[in-house]
Structure formats: C-alpha cells, structure tokens
Amino acid sequence: MATTNFEIDSDLLARLRKRRPDSSDRELLESVARMQLGYEASDRARERFAGVPSGEIEREAVKAVREVRLQRAAKRQAAG
C-alpha cells in the first residue's frame, strides 16, 4: 500500500487523540477519511432518492444487506 506524508493542525490532531487514545495517528486519520466518504455517499443517496418514501428505502436496504450476507455465507461454505 502506498502512503503519503502531509501536515495537519496539531490542535485538531490532539482533539482526535483525546477521543481515541488507543489509536495511532494513522488509524485516526483513516477513520476520519472513511467517515467523510460515508457522509458524502449518504448525501448523494439522499439526493438520488429524495422522492422515494423512507419505508421503501429501508426495505430495499435490508434486502440488500441480506443478499450480501447470503453471498458471503455461500463463499465461506464453498471455501470450506
């Protein structure tokens, strides 16, 4: 995996460290990046499905999760 060096505000990093003292700086920053990407994906989904009732969205989400779980279970069984 390739890495990159960069600068970050030391006060901001200190605040992150206080929240998760057992995590390395790298883990903290990767976690923040994943959260931001998740928020952005959530915003895009909300815009895309703005006219769809929330109950329908929830049903489809549950259906998708179940399908993925079944696929993963089948792969685990096939692997032995």
C-alpha positions in Angstrom: 0.0 0.0 0.0 1.3 3.4 -0.9 1.5 6.1 1.7 1.7 9.9 1.7 3.1 12.4 4.2 1.2 15.6 4.9 0.7 18.2 7.6 -2.3 18.5 9.9 -3.2 21.1 12.5 -1.6 19.9 15.8 -4.6 21.1 17.9 -7.0 19.2 15.7 -4.9 16.0 15.9 -4.7 16.4 19.7 -8.5 16.6 19.8 -8.7 13.4 17.8 -6.2 11.7 20.0 -8.3 12.5 23.1 -11.3 10.9 21.6 -9.5 7.7 20.7 -6.3 7.4 22.8 -5.7 3.8 21.8 -5.5 4.6 18.1 -2.4 5.6 16.1 -2.4 8.8 14.2 -2.7 6.9 11.0 -5.7 5.0 12.3 -7.3 8.2 13.5 -6.9 10.0 10.1 -8.0 6.9 8.1 -11.1 6.7 10.3 -11.9 10.4 9.7 -11.4 9.9 6.0 -13.8 6.9 5.9 -16.4 8.8 7.9 -16.2 11.7 5.4 -16.5 9.4 2.4 -19.5 7.8 4.1 -21.2 11.1 4.8 -20.7 12.1 1.1 -22.1 8.8 -0.1 -25.1 9.2 2.2 -25.7 12.8 0.9 -25.6 11.5 -2.7 -28.0 8.7 -1.9 -30.4 11.2 -0.2 -30.3 13.4 -3.3 -30.8 10.5 -5.6 -33.8 9.0 -3.7 -35.3 12.3 -2.5 -38.8 11.3 -3.8 -38.8 7.7 -2.5 -40.6 7.0 0.7 -38.3 6.2 3.6 -40.1 2.9 4.3 -39.3 1.7 0.8 -35.7 2.7 1.1 -35.4 0.8 4.4 -36.9 -2.3 2.9 -34.5 -2.2 0.0 -31.6 -1.6 2.3 -32.5 -4.6 4.4 -33.0 -6.7 1.3 -29.5 -5.7 0.0 -27.8 -6.5 3.3 -29.5 -9.9 3.5 -28.4 -10.7 -0.1 -24.8 -9.8 0.7 -24.8 -11.9 3.8 -26.1 -14.9 1.9 -23.4 -14.4 -0.7 -20.7 -14.2 1.9 -22.1 -17.3 3.7 -22.1 -19.2 0.4 -18.4 -18.2 -0.2 -17.4 -19.3 3.3 -19.1 -22.7 2.8 -17.5 -23.1 -0.6 -14.1 -22.3 0.8 -14.6 -25.0 3.4 
